[in-house]
Amino acid sequence: MARAAGRPFVWVDDEITGADRAWVAAHHSGRALLHRVDPRDGLTDTDFEALAEWLDGLVP
């Protein structure tokens, strides 16, 4: 989290659990998106659309 230093960041992984969400909540004061990707499919257009939508929401 030191690298993010409170800035928004995206965590893309094929296994995101409640423990991951709790860790981010406890260690990161900025906005964060934890986005799960199906390991059978990898990153799909739907994933990229979700990431872009979240990133677009950061712009005032």
C-alpha distance matrix in Angstrom:
0.0 3.8 5.3 5.2 6.3 7.9 9.5 10.6 9.5 11.5 11.1 14.6 15.9 19.3 18.4 16.2 17.3 17.3 15.2 12.4 12.9 13.2 10.0 8.1 10.8 10.3 6.7 6.3 9.4 10.0 11.8 10.7 13.3 13.4 16.5 18.6 20.9 24.2 24.3 28.0 27.7 24.5 23.4 26.3 27.5 26.6 22.9 22.9 24.8 22.3 19.4 21.7 22.8 19.3 18.5 22.0 21.3 18.8 21.8 24.0
3.8 0.0 3.8 5.4 5.0 8.1 9.8 12.1 11.6 14.2 14.2 17.7 19.2 22.6 21.9 20.0 21.0 21.0 18.8 16.1 16.6 16.6 13.3 11.6 13.8 12.8 9.0 8.6 10.8 11.5 14.0 13.6 16.4 16.9 19.9 22.1 24.2 27.5 27.5 31.2 30.7 27.3 26.1 29.0 30.0 29.5 25.8 25.4 27.3 25.1 21.9 23.8 25.0 21.7 20.4 23.7 23.1 20.2 22.7 24.8
5.3 3.8 0.0 3.8 5.4 8.6 8.8 10.8 9.8 12.4 12.8 16.0 17.9 21.6 21.5 19.9 21.6 22.1 20.2 17.0 17.6 18.3 15.2 13.0 15.6 15.4 11.7 10.4 12.4 11.8 13.7 13.1 15.5 16.2 18.7 21.1 22.7 26.1 26.0 29.6 28.8 25.3 23.8 26.7 27.5 27.3 23.7 22.9 25.0 23.2 19.7 21.3 23.0 19.9 18.2 21.5 21.5 18.6 20.8 23.2
5.2 5.4 3.8 0.0 3.8 5.6 5.2 7.1 6.7 9.8 11.1 14.6 16.9 20.7 20.6 18.5 20.2 20.3 19.0 15.7 15.5 16.6 14.0 11.1 13.2 13.8 10.4 8.0 9.6 8.3 10.0 9.7 12.4 13.8 16.4 19.3 21.2 24.8 25.2 28.7 27.7 24.4 22.5 25.1 25.6 25.1 21.6 20.8 22.4 20.4 17.1 18.6 19.9 16.6 15.0 18.3 18.0 15.1 17.5 19.8
6.3 5.0 5.4 3.8 0.0 3.8 5.5 8.7 9.7 13.1 14.4 18.1 20.3 24.0 23.5 21.1 22.3 21.9 20.4 17.6 17.0 17.3 14.8 12.1 13.4 13.2 9.8 7.6 8.2 7.9 10.8 11.6 14.9 16.5 19.5 22.4 24.7 28.2 28.8 32.3 31.4 28.1 26.2 28.7 29.1 28.4 25.0 24.1 25.5 23.3 20.2 21.4 22.3 18.9 17.4 20.3 19.5 16.3 18.5 20.2
7.9 8.1 8.6 5.6 3.8 0.0 3.8 6.6 8.7 12.2 14.0 17.7 20.2 23.7 23.1 20.3 21.3 20.5 19.5 16.8 15.5 15.8 14.0 10.9 11.3 11.9 9.2 6.0 5.2 4.3 7.6 9.3 12.9 15.0 18.2 21.4 23.9 27.6 28.6 32.1 31.0 27.9 25.8 28.0 28.1 27.0 23.8 23.1 24.0 21.5 18.7 19.9 20.2 16.6 15.5 18.1 16.8 13.6 16.2 17.5
9.5 9.8 8.8 5.2 5.5 3.8 0.0 3.8 6.4 10.2 12.7 16.2 19.1 22.8 22.8 20.2 21.8 21.4 20.9 17.8 16.4 17.6 16.0 12.4 13.3 14.6 12.1 8.6 8.0 5.2 6.9 8.4 11.6 14.2 16.8 20.2 22.4 26.1 27.3 30.5 29.1 25.9 23.5 25.4 25.3 24.4 21.3 20.2 21.1 19.0 15.9 16.7 17.3 14.0 12.2 14.9 14.0 10.7 13.0 14.9
10.6 12.1 10.8 7.1 8.7 6.6 3.8 0.0 3.8 7.1 10.2 13.4 16.6 20.1 20.3 17.7 19.5 19.4 19.4 16.1 14.5 16.4 15.3 11.5 12.5 14.7 12.8 9.1 8.9 5.4 4.6 5.4 8.1 11.1 13.4 17.0 19.2 23.0 24.4 27.5 25.9 23.0 20.4 22.1 21.8 20.8 17.8 16.8 17.5 15.2 12.3 13.3 13.7 10.3 8.9 11.9 11.0 8.3 11.3 13.6
9.5 11.6 9.8 6.7 9.7 8.7 6.4 3.8 0.0 3.8 6.7 9.9 13.1 16.7 17.1 14.9 17.2 17.7 17.6 14.0 13.1 15.4 14.1 10.5 12.5 14.8 12.7 9.6 10.8 7.9 6.7 5.0 6.5 8.7 10.8 14.1 16.1 19.8 21.0 24.2 22.7 19.6 17.3 19.4 19.6 18.7 15.4 14.6 16.0 13.8 10.6 12.4 13.5 10.2 9.1 12.7 12.6 10.5 13.6 16.4
11.5 14.2 12.4 9.8 13.1 12.2 10.2 7.1 3.8 0.0 3.8 6.3 9.8 13.2 14.0 12.2 15.0 16.1 16.4 12.7 12.1 15.1 14.1 11.0 13.3 16.0 14.3 11.8 13.5 10.9 8.7 5.7 4.8 6.0 7.3 10.5 12.3 16.1 17.3 20.5 19.0 16.0 13.7 15.8 16.4 15.4 11.9 11.7 13.3 11.0 8.0 10.6 12.0 9.1 8.9 12.7 12.8 11.8 15.0 18.1
11.1 14.2 12.8 11.1 14.4 14.0 12.7 10.2 6.7 3.8 0.0 3.8 6.4 10.0 10.6 9.0 12.0 13.7 13.7 9.9 10.3 13.5 12.3 9.8 12.9 15.2 13.8 12.2 14.6 12.9 11.1 7.5 6.1 4.7 6.0 8.3 10.2 13.8 14.6 18.1 17.2 14.2 12.7 15.5 16.9 15.8 12.1 12.8 14.9 12.5 10.0 13.3 14.7 12.0 12.4 16.1 16.2 15.5 18.7 21.8
14.6 17.7 16.0 14.6 18.1 17.7 16.2 13.4 9.9 6.3 3.8 0.0 3.8 7.1 8.8 8.5 12.1 14.6 15.0 11.6 12.3 15.8 15.0 13.1 16.0 18.5 17.3 15.9 18.4 16.5 14.3 10.7 8.2 6.1 4.9 5.9 6.7 10.3 11.1 14.4 13.4 10.4 9.2 12.1 14.0 13.2 9.4 10.6 13.2 11.2 9.3 12.8 14.5 12.7 13.4 16.9 17.5 17.4 20.4 23.7
15.9 19.2 17.9 16.9 20.3 20.2 19.1 16.6 13.1 9.8 6.4 3.8 0.0 3.8 5.5 6.4 10.1 13.2 13.5 10.5 12.1 15.5 14.7 13.7 16.8 19.0 18.1 17.5 20.3 19.0 17.1 13.3 10.9 7.7 6.5 5.2 5.8 8.5 8.5 12.2 12.2 9.6 9.8 12.9 15.6 14.7 11.2 13.2 15.9 13.8 12.6 16.2 17.7 16.0 17.1 20.5 20.9 20.9 24.1 27.2
19.3 22.6 21.6 20.7 24.0 23.7 22.8 20.1 16.7 13.2 10.0 7.1 3.8 0.0 3.8 6.5 9.9 13.5 14.2 12.0 13.8 17.0 16.7 16.3 19.2 21.3 20.9 20.6 23.4 22.3 20.1 16.4 13.6 10.2 8.3 5.2 4.7 5.7 5.5 9.2 10.0 8.3 9.7 12.5 15.7 14.6 11.8 14.4 16.9 15.1 14.7 18.3 19.5 18.3 19.8 22.9 23.3 23.8 26.9 30.0
18.4 21.9 21.5 20.6 23.5 23.1 22.8 20.3 17.1 14.0 10.6 8.8 5.5 3.8 0.0 3.8 6.4 10.2 10.8 9.1 11.3 14.1 14.1 14.4 17.0 18.9 19.0 19.2 22.2 21.6 19.7 16.0 13.6 9.9 9.1 6.3 7.7 8.4 8.5 12.0 13.3 12.1 13.3 15.9 18.9 17.3 14.5 17.3 19.4 17.0 16.6 20.4 21.2 19.4 21.2 24.4 24.2 24.6 28.0 30.8
16.2 20.0 19.9 18.5 21.1 20.3 20.2 17.7 14.9 12.2 9.0 8.5 6.4 6.5 3.8 0.0 3.8 7.0 8.0 6.0 7.6 10.7 11.1 11.1 13.4 15.6 16.0 16.1 18.8 18.4 16.5 13.0 10.9 7.2 7.6 6.1 9.0 10.7 11.7 15.1 15.9 14.4 14.8 17.2 19.6 17.6 14.6 17.3 18.9 15.9 15.5 19.3 19.6 17.4 19.3 22.6 21.9 22.2 25.7 28.3
17.3 21.0 21.6 20.2 22.3 21.3 21.8 19.5 17.2 15.0 12.0 12.1 10.1 9.9 6.4 3.8 0.0 3.8 5.2 5.2 6.5 8.7 9.9 11.0 12.6 14.4 15.6 16.3 19.0 19.2 17.6 14.4 12.9 9.5 10.6 9.3 12.4 13.6 14.7 17.8 19.0 17.9 18.4 20.6 22.9 20.6 17.8 20.6 21.9 18.7 18.5 22.3 22.1 19.7 21.9 25.0 23.8 24.1 27.8 30.0
17.3 21.0 22.1 20.3 21.9 20.5 21.4 19.4 17.7 16.1 13.7 14.6 13.2 13.5 10.2 7.0 3.8 0.0 3.8 5.4 5.0 6.1 8.5 9.9 10.4 12.2 14.2 15.1 17.4 18.1 16.8 14.2 13.3 10.6 12.5 12.1 15.5 16.9 18.3 21.4 22.3 21.2 21.4 23.4 25.3 22.7 20.1 22.7 23.6 20.0 20.0 23.5 22.9 20.1 22.5 25.4 23.7 23.9 27.7 29.5
15.2 18.8 20.2 19.0 20.4 19.5 20.9 19.4 17.6 16.4 13.7 15.0 13.5 14.2 10.8 8.0 5.2 3.8 0.0 3.8 5.4 5.0 6.1 8.6 9.8 10.5 12.1 13.9 16.6 17.9 17.2 14.6 14.5 11.7 14.1 13.8 17.0 18.6 19.3 22.7 23.8 22.3 22.7 25.1 27.2 25.0 22.0 24.3 25.6 22.2 21.5 25.1 24.9 21.9 23.7 26.9 25.4 25.0 28.8 30.7
12.4 16.1 17.0 15.7 17.6 16.8 17.8 16.1 14.0 12.7 9.9 11.6 10.5 12.0 9.1 6.0 5.2 5.4 3.8 0.0 3.8 5.4 5.1 6.3 8.6 9.9 10.6 11.6 14.6 15.3 14.5 11.5 11.3 8.5 11.1 11.3 14.5 16.7 17.4 20.9 21.7 19.8 19.8 22.3 24.3 22.4 19.1 21.1 22.6 19.4 18.3 21.8 21.9 18.9 20.4 23.8 22.6 22.0 25.7 27.9
12.9 16.6 17.6 15.5 17.0 15.5 16.4 14.5 13.1 12.1 10.3 12.3 12.1 13.8 11.3 7.6 6.5 5.0 5.4 3.8 0.0 3.8 5.5 5.2 6.1 8.6 10.0 10.3 12.6 13.1 12.0 9.5 9.5 7.5 10.6 11.6 15.2 17.7 19.1 22.5 22.8 21.0 20.4 22.5 24.0 21.7 18.7 20.6 21.5 17.9 17.1 20.5 20.0 16.8 18.7 21.8 20.0 19.7 23.4 25.3
13.2 16.6 18.3 16.6 17.3 15.8 17.6 16.4 15.4 15.1 13.5 15.8 15.5 17.0 14.1 10.7 8.7 6.1 5.0 5.4 3.8 0.0 3.8 5.5 5.0 6.1 8.6 10.0 12.2 13.8 13.6 11.8 12.7 11.1 14.4 15.3 18.9 21.1 22.3 25.8 26.3 24.5 24.1 26.3 27.8 25.5 22.5 24.3 25.2 21.6 20.7 23.9 23.3 19.9 21.6 24.6 22.6 21.9 25.7 27.2
10.0 13.3 15.2 14.0 14.8 14.0 16.0 15.3 14.1 14.1 12.3 15.0 14.7 16.7 14.1 11.1 9.9 8.5 6.1 5.1 5.5 3.8 0.0 3.8 5.5 5.2 6.1 8.2 11.2 13.0 13.4 11.5 12.8 11.3 14.7 15.8 19.1 21.5 22.2 25.9 26.4 24.2 23.8 26.4 28.1 26.1 22.8 24.3 25.6 22.3 20.8 23.9 23.9 20.4 21.5 24.8 23.2 22.0 25.6 27.4
8.1 11.6 13.0 11.1 12.1 10.9 12.4 11.5 10.5 11.0 9.8 13.1 13.7 16.3 14.4 11.1 11.0 9.9 8.6 6.3 5.2 5.5 3.8 0.0 3.8 5.4 5.2 5.4 8.4 9.5 9.7 7.8 9.7 9.0 12.7 14.6 17.9 20.8 21.8 25.4 25.4 23.0 22.0 24.5 25.7 23.9 20.5 21.6 22.8 19.5 17.7 20.6 20.6 17.0 17.9 21.2 19.6 18.2 21.8 23.6
10.8 13.8 15.6 13.2 13.4 11.3 13.3 12.5 12.5 13.3 12.9 16.0 16.8 19.2 17.0 13.4 12.6 10.4 9.8 8.6 6.1 5.0 5.5 3.8 0.0 3.8 5.7 5.8 7.2 9.1 9.4 8.8 11.0 11.0 14.7 16.7 20.3 23.1 24.6 28.0 28.0 25.8 24.7 26.8 27.7 25.5 22.4 23.6 24.2 20.7 19.3 22.0 21.3 17.6 18.8 21.7 19.5 18.2 21.9 23.1
10.3 12.8 15.4 13.8 13.2 11.9 14.6 14.7 14.8 16.0 15.2 18.5 19.0 21.3 18.9 15.6 14.4 12.2 10.5 9.9 8.6 6.1 5.2 5.4 3.8 0.0 3.8 6.1 7.9 10.8 12.3 11.9 14.3 14.1 17.8 19.6 23.0 25.8 26.8 30.4 30.6 28.3 27.4 29.8 30.9 28.9 25.7 26.8 27.6 24.2 22.6 25.3 24.8 21.1 22.0 24.9 22.8 21.2 24.7 25.8
6.7 9.0 11.7 10.4 9.8 9.2 12.1 12.8 12.7 14.3 13.8 17.3 18.1 20.9 19.0 16.0 15.6 14.2 12.1 10.6 10.0 8.6 6.1 5.2 5.7 3.8 0.0 3.8 6.7 9.4 11.4 11.0 13.8 13.8 17.5 19.5 22.7 25.7 26.4 30.1 30.1 27.4 26.4 29.0 30.1 28.5 25.1 25.7 26.9 23.8 21.6 24.2 24.2 20.5 20.7 23.9 22.2 20.1 23.4 24.8
6.3 8.6 10.4 8.0 7.6 6.0 8.6 9.1 9.6 11.8 12.2 15.9 17.5 20.6 19.2 16.1 16.3 15.1 13.9 11.6 10.3 10.0 8.2 5.4 5.8 6.1 3.8 0.0 3.8 5.6 7.9 8.0 11.3 12.2 15.9 18.5 21.6 24.9 25.9 29.5 29.1 26.3 24.8 27.1 27.9 26.3 23.0 23.2 24.2 21.2 18.9 21.1 21.1 17.3 17.3 20.3 18.6 16.4 19.6 21.1
9.4 10.8 12.4 9.6 8.2 5.2 8.0 8.9 10.8 13.5 14.6 18.4 20.3 23.4 22.2 18.8 19.0 17.4 16.6 14.6 12.6 12.2 11.2 8.4 7.2 7.9 6.7 3.8 0.0 3.8 6.9 8.7 12.4 14.2 17.8 20.8 23.9 27.3 28.6 32.1 31.4 28.7 26.9 28.9 29.1 27.4 24.3 24.4 24.8 21.8 19.6 21.3 20.9 17.1 17.0 19.6 17.4 15.0 18.0 18.8
10.0 11.5 11.8 8.3 7.9 4.3 5.2 5.4 7.9 10.9 12.9 16.5 19.0 22.3 21.6 18.4 19.2 18.1 17.9 15.3 13.1 13.8 13.0 9.5 9.1 10.8 9.4 5.6 3.8 0.0 3.8 6.4 10.1 12.6 15.8 19.2 22.1 25.6 27.2 30.5 29.4 26.6 24.4 26.2 26.2 24.6 21.6 21.3 21.6 18.8 16.5 17.8 17.4 13.7 13.4 15.8 13.9 11.3 14.3 15.5
11.8 14.0 13.7 10.0 10.8 7.6 6.9 4.6 6.7 8.7 11.1 14.3 17.1 20.1 19.7 16.5 17.6 16.8 17.2 14.5 12.0 13.6 13.4 9.7 9.4 12.3 11.4 7.9 6.9 3.8 0.0 3.8 7.0 10.1 12.9 16.5 19.3 22.9 24.8 27.9 26.6 24.0 21.7 23.1 22.9 21.1 18.3 18.2 18.2 15.3 13.2 14.7 14.0 10.2 10.4 13.0 10.8 8.9 12.5 14.0
10.7 13.6 13.1 9.7 11.6 9.3 8.4 5.4 5.0 5.7 7.5 10.7 13.3 16.4 16.0 13.0 14.4 14.2 14.6 11.5 9.5 11.8 11.5 7.8 8.8 11.9 11.0 8.0 8.7 6.4 3.8 0.0 3.8 6.4 9.5 12.9 15.8 19.3 21.1 24.3 23.1 20.6 18.5 20.2 20.5 18.7 15.6 15.8 16.4 13.3 11.2 13.5 13.3 9.5 10.2 13.4 11.9 10.6 14.3 16.5
13.3 16.4 15.5 12.4 14.9 12.9 11.6 8.1 6.5 4.8 6.1 8.2 10.9 13.6 13.6 10.9 12.9 13.3 14.5 11.3 9.5 12.7 12.8 9.7 11.0 14.3 13.8 11.3 12.4 10.1 7.0 3.8 0.0 3.8 6.0 9.6 12.4 15.9 18.0 21.0 19.7 17.4 15.2 16.8 17.1 15.1 12.1 12.8 13.3 10.0 8.3 11.3 11.0 7.7 9.3 12.5 11.5 11.3 14.9 17.4
13.4 16.9 16.2 13.8 16.5 15.0 14.2 11.1 8.7 6.0 4.7 6.1 7.7 10.2 9.9 7.2 9.5 10.6 11.7 8.5 7.5 11.1 11.3 9.0 11.0 14.1 13.8 12.2 14.2 12.6 10.1 6.4 3.8 0.0 3.8 6.6 9.8 13.2 15.0 18.2 17.5 15.3 13.9 15.8 17.0 14.9 11.6 13.2 14.4 11.1 9.9 13.4 13.5 10.7 12.5 15.7 15.0 15.0 18.6 21.2
16.5 19.9 18.7 16.4 19.5 18.2 16.8 13.4 10.8 7.3 6.0 4.9 6.5 8.3 9.1 7.6 10.6 12.5 14.1 11.1 10.6 14.4 14.7 12.7 14.7 17.8 17.5 15.9 17.8 15.8 12.9 9.5 6.0 3.8 0.0 3.8 6.5 10.0 12.2 15.1 14.0 12.0 10.5 12.2 13.5 11.4 8.1 10.3 11.6 8.6 8.0 11.8 12.2 10.3 12.3 15.4 15.2 15.9 19.2 22.0
18.6 22.1 21.1 19.3 22.4 21.4 20.2 17.0 14.1 10.5 8.3 5.9 5.2 5.2 6.3 6.1 9.3 12.1 13.8 11.3 11.6 15.3 15.8 14.6 16.7 19.6 19.5 18.5 20.8 19.2 16.5 12.9 9.6 6.6 3.8 0.0 3.8 6.6 9.0 11.9 11.4 9.9 9.5 11.4 13.6 11.5 8.6 11.6 13.2 10.7 10.8 14.5 15.1 13.7 15.8 18.7 18.7 19.7 22.9 25.7
20.9 24.2 22.7 21.2 24.7 23.9 22.4 19.2 16.1 12.3 10.2 6.7 5.8 4.7 7.7 9.0 12.4 15.5 17.0 14.5 15.2 18.9 19.1 17.9 20.3 23.0 22.7 21.6 23.9 22.1 19.3 15.8 12.4 9.8 6.5 3.8 0.0 3.8 6.0 8.6 7.7 6.2 6.3 8.3 11.2 9.9 7.2 10.3 12.5 11.0 11.2 14.6 15.8 15.2 16.9 19.6 20.3 21.4 24.2 27.4
24.2 27.5 26.1 24.8 28.2 27.6 26.1 23.0 19.8 16.1 13.8 10.3 8.5 5.7 8.4 10.7 13.6 16.9 18.6 16.7 17.7 21.1 21.5 20.8 23.1 25.8 25.7 24.9 27.3 25.6 22.9 19.3 15.9 13.2 10.0 6.6 3.8 0.0 3.8 5.4 5.5 5.9 7.6 9.0 12.3 11.1 9.5 12.8 14.8 13.7 14.5 17.7 18.7 18.5 20.4 22.9 23.6 24.9 27.7 30.8
24.3 27.5 26.0 25.2 28.8 28.6 27.3 24.4 21.0 17.3 14.6 11.1 8.5 5.5 8.5 11.7 14.7 18.3 19.3 17.4 19.1 22.3 22.2 21.8 24.6 26.8 26.4 25.9 28.6 27.2 24.8 21.1 18.0 15.0 12.2 9.0 6.0 3.8 0.0 3.8 5.5 5.2 8.4 10.6 14.3 14.0 12.1 14.9 17.5 16.6 16.8 20.0 21.5 21.1 22.6 25.3 26.3 27.2 30.0 33.2
28.0 31.2 29.6 28.7 32.3 32.1 30.5 27.5 24.2 20.5 18.1 14.4 12.2 9.2 12.0 15.1 17.8 21.4 22.7 20.9 22.5 25.8 25.9 25.4 28.0 30.4 30.1 29.5 32.1 30.5 27.9 24.3 21.0 18.2 15.1 11.9 8.6 5.4 3.8 0.0 3.8 6.0 9.4 10.6 14.2 14.2 13.3 16.0 18.3 18.0 18.8 21.6 23.1 23.3 24.8 27.2 28.3 29.6 32.1 35.4
27.7 30.7 28.8 27.7 31.4 31.0 29.1 25.9 22.7 19.0 17.2 13.4 12.2 10.0 13.3 15.9 19.0 22.3 23.8 21.7 22.8 26.3 26.4 25.4 28.0 30.6 30.1 29.1 31.4 29.4 26.6 23.1 19.7 17.5 14.0 11.4 7.7 5.5 5.5 3.8 0.0 3.8 6.5 6.9 10.5 10.9 10.3 12.8 15.1 15.3 16.1 18.6 20.2 20.8 22.2 24.3 25.8 27.2 29.5 32.8
24.5 27.3 25.3 24.4 28.1 27.9 25.9 23.0 19.6 16.0 14.2 10.4 9.6 8.3 12.1 14.4 17.9 21.2 22.3 19.8 21.0 24.5 24.2 23.0 25.8 28.3 27.4 26.3 28.7 26.6 24.0 20.6 17.4 15.3 12.0 9.9 6.2 5.9 5.2 6.0 3.8 0.0 3.8 6.2 10.0 10.7 9.0 10.9 13.9 14.0 13.9 16.5 18.6 18.9 19.8 22.3 23.8 24.8 27.1 30.6
23.4 26.1 23.8 22.5 26.2 25.8 23.5 20.4 17.3 13.7 12.7 9.2 9.8 9.7 13.3 14.8 18.4 21.4 22.7 19.8 20.4 24.1 23.8 22.0 24.7 27.4 26.4 24.8 26.9 24.4 21.7 18.5 15.2 13.9 10.5 9.5 6.3 7.6 8.4 9.4 6.5 3.8 0.0 3.8 7.0 8.0 5.9 7.2 10.4 10.8 10.6 12.9 15.1 15.6 16.4 18.7 20.5 21.5 23.6 27.1
26.3 29.0 26.7 25.1 28.7 28.0 25.4 22.1 19.4 15.8 15.5 12.1 12.9 12.5 15.9 17.2 20.6 23.4 25.1 22.3 22.5 26.3 26.4 24.5 26.8 29.8 29.0 27.1 28.9 26.2 23.1 20.2 16.8 15.8 12.2 11.4 8.3 9.0 10.6 10.6 6.9 6.2 3.8 0.0 3.8 5.3 5.2 6.4 8.7 10.0 10.8 12.4 14.3 15.6 16.7 18.3 20.2 21.9 23.6 27.0
27.5 30.0 27.5 25.6 29.1 28.1 25.3 21.8 19.6 16.4 16.9 14.0 15.6 15.7 18.9 19.6 22.9 25.3 27.2 24.3 24.0 27.8 28.1 25.7 27.7 30.9 30.1 27.9 29.1 26.2 22.9 20.5 17.1 17.0 13.5 13.6 11.2 12.3 14.3 14.2 10.5 10.0 7.0 3.8 0.0 3.8 5.4 5.1 6.1 8.6 9.8 10.3 12.1 14.2 15.1 16.0 18.3 20.3 21.6 24.8
26.6 29.5 27.3 25.1 28.4 27.0 24.4 20.8 18.7 15.4 15.8 13.2 14.7 14.6 17.3 17.6 20.6 22.7 25.0 22.4 21.7 25.5 26.1 23.9 25.5 28.9 28.5 26.3 27.4 24.6 21.1 18.7 15.1 14.9 11.4 11.5 9.9 11.1 14.0 14.2 10.9 10.7 8.0 5.3 3.8 0.0 3.8 5.5 5.0 6.2 8.7 9.8 10.5 12.4 14.2 15.1 16.7 19.0 20.7 23.7
22.9 25.8 23.7 21.6 25.0 23.8 21.3 17.8 15.4 11.9 12.1 9.4 11.2 11.8 14.5 14.6 17.8 20.1 22.0 19.1 18.7 22.5 22.8 20.5 22.4 25.7 25.1 23.0 24.3 21.6 18.3 15.6 12.1 11.6 8.1 8.6 7.2 9.5 12.1 13.3 10.3 9.0 5.9 5.2 5.4 3.8 0.0 3.8 5.4 5.1 6.2 8.6 9.9 10.7 12.3 14.1 15.5 17.3 19.4 22.6
22.9 25.4 22.9 20.8 24.1 23.1 20.2 16.8 14.6 11.7 12.8 10.6 13.2 14.4 17.3 17.3 20.6 22.7 24.3 21.1 20.6 24.3 24.3 21.6 23.6 26.8 25.7 23.2 24.4 21.3 18.2 15.8 12.8 13.2 10.3 11.6 10.3 12.8 14.9 16.0 12.8 10.9 7.2 6.4 5.1 5.5 3.8 0.0 3.8 5.4 5.0 6.0 8.5 9.9 10.4 11.9 14.1 15.6 17.2 20.6
24.8 27.3 25.0 22.4 25.5 24.0 21.1 17.5 16.0 13.3 14.9 13.2 15.9 16.9 19.4 18.9 21.9 23.6 25.6 22.6 21.5 25.2 25.6 22.8 24.2 27.6 26.9 24.2 24.8 21.6 18.2 16.4 13.3 14.4 11.6 13.2 12.5 14.8 17.5 18.3 15.1 13.9 10.4 8.7 6.1 5.0 5.4 3.8 0.0 3.8 5.5 5.1 6.0 8.6 9.8 10.3 12.3 14.6 15.9 18.9
22.3 25.1 23.2 20.4 23.3 21.5 19.0 15.2 13.8 11.0 12.5 11.2 13.8 15.1 17.0 15.9 18.7 20.0 22.2 19.4 17.9 21.6 22.3 19.5 20.7 24.2 23.8 21.2 21.8 18.8 15.3 13.3 10.0 11.1 8.6 10.7 11.0 13.7 16.6 18.0 15.3 14.0 10.8 10.0 8.6 6.2 5.1 5.4 3.8 0.0 3.8 5.5 5.1 6.3 8.6 9.9 10.8 13.0 15.2 18.0
19.4 21.9 19.7 17.1 20.2 18.7 15.9 12.3 10.6 8.0 10.0 9.3 12.6 14.7 16.6 15.5 18.5 20.0 21.5 18.3 17.1 20.7 20.8 17.7 19.3 22.6 21.6 18.9 19.6 16.5 13.2 11.2 8.3 9.9 8.0 10.8 11.2 14.5 16.8 18.8 16.1 13.9 10.6 10.8 9.8 8.7 6.2 5.0 5.5 3.8 0.0 3.8 5.5 5.2 6.1 8.5 9.9 11.2 13.4 16.7
21.7 23.8 21.3 18.6 21.4 19.9 16.7 13.3 12.4 10.6 13.3 12.8 16.2 18.3 20.4 19.3 22.3 23.5 25.1 21.8 20.5 23.9 23.9 20.6 22.0 25.3 24.2 21.1 21.3 17.8 14.7 13.5 11.3 13.4 11.8 14.5 14.6 17.7 20.0 21.6 18.6 16.5 12.9 12.4 10.3 9.8 8.6 6.0 5.1 5.5 3.8 0.0 3.8 5.4 5.0 5.9 8.5 10.0 11.3 14.6
22.8 25.0 23.0 19.9 22.3 20.2 17.3 13.7 13.5 12.0 14.7 14.5 17.7 19.5 21.2 19.6 22.1 22.9 24.9 21.9 20.0 23.3 23.9 20.6 21.3 24.8 24.2 21.1 20.9 17.4 14.0 13.3 11.0 13.5 12.2 15.1 15.8 18.7 21.5 23.1 20.2 18.6 15.1 14.3 12.1 10.5 9.9 8.5 6.0 5.1 5.5 3.8 0.0 3.8 5.5 5.1 6.3 9.1 10.5 13.2
19.3 21.7 19.9 16.6 18.9 16.6 14.0 10.3 10.2 9.1 12.0 12.7 16.0 18.3 19.4 17.4 19.7 20.1 21.9 18.9 16.8 19.9 20.4 17.0 17.6 21.1 20.5 17.3 17.1 13.7 10.2 9.5 7.7 10.7 10.3 13.7 15.2 18.5 21.1 23.3 20.8 18.9 15.6 15.6 14.2 12.4 10.7 9.9 8.6 6.3 5.2 5.4 3.8 0.0 3.8 5.4 5.1 6.9 9.6 12.3
18.5 20.4 18.2 15.0 17.4 15.5 12.2 8.9 9.1 8.9 12.4 13.4 17.1 19.8 21.2 19.3 21.9 22.5 23.7 20.4 18.7 21.6 21.5 17.9 18.8 22.0 20.7 17.3 17.0 13.4 10.4 10.2 9.3 12.5 12.3 15.8 16.9 20.4 22.6 24.8 22.2 19.8 16.4 16.7 15.1 14.2 12.3 10.4 9.8 8.6 6.1 5.0 5.5 3.8 0.0 3.8 5.3 5.3 7.4 10.9
22.0 23.7 21.5 18.3 20.3 18.1 14.9 11.9 12.7 12.7 16.1 16.9 20.5 22.9 24.4 22.6 25.0 25.4 26.9 23.8 21.8 24.6 24.8 21.2 21.7 24.9 23.9 20.3 19.6 15.8 13.0 13.4 12.5 15.7 15.4 18.7 19.6 22.9 25.3 27.2 24.3 22.3 18.7 18.3 16.0 15.1 14.1 11.9 10.3 9.9 8.5 5.9 5.1 5.4 3.8 0.0 3.8 5.4 5.7 8.8
21.3 23.1 21.5 18.0 19.5 16.8 14.0 11.0 12.6 12.8 16.2 17.5 20.9 23.3 24.2 21.9 23.8 23.7 25.4 22.6 20.0 22.6 23.2 19.6 19.5 22.8 22.2 18.6 17.4 13.9 10.8 11.9 11.5 15.0 15.2 18.7 20.3 23.6 26.3 28.3 25.8 23.8 20.5 20.2 18.3 16.7 15.5 14.1 12.3 10.8 9.9 8.5 6.3 5.1 5.3 3.8 0.0 3.8 5.5 7.5
18.8 20.2 18.6 15.1 16.3 13.6 10.7 8.3 10.5 11.8 15.5 17.4 20.9 23.8 24.6 22.2 24.1 23.9 25.0 22.0 19.7 21.9 22.0 18.2 18.2 21.2 20.1 16.4 15.0 11.3 8.9 10.6 11.3 15.0 15.9 19.7 21.4 24.9 27.2 29.6 27.2 24.8 21.5 21.9 20.3 19.0 17.3 15.6 14.6 13.0 11.2 10.0 9.1 6.9 5.3 5.4 3.8 0.0 3.8 6.3
21.8 22.7 20.8 17.5 18.5 16.2 13.0 11.3 13.6 15.0 18.7 20.4 24.1 26.9 28.0 25.7 27.8 27.7 28.8 25.7 23.4 25.7 25.6 21.8 21.9 24.7 23.4 19.6 18.0 14.3 12.5 14.3 14.9 18.6 19.2 22.9 24.2 27.7 30.0 32.1 29.5 27.1 23.6 23.6 21.6 20.7 19.4 17.2 15.9 15.2 13.4 11.3 10.5 9.6 7.4 5.7 5.5 3.8 0.0 3.8
24.0 24.8 23.2 19.8 20.2 17.5 14.9 13.6 16.4 18.1 21.8 23.7 27.2 30.0 30.8 28.3 30.0 29.5 30.7 27.9 25.3 27.2 27.4 23.6 23.1 25.8 24.8 21.1 18.8 15.5 14.0 16.5 17.4 21.2 22.0 25.7 27.4 30.8 33.2 35.4 32.8 30.6 27.1 27.0 24.8 23.7 22.6 20.6 18.9 18.0 16.7 14.6 13.2 12.3 10.9 8.8 7.5 6.3 3.8 0.0
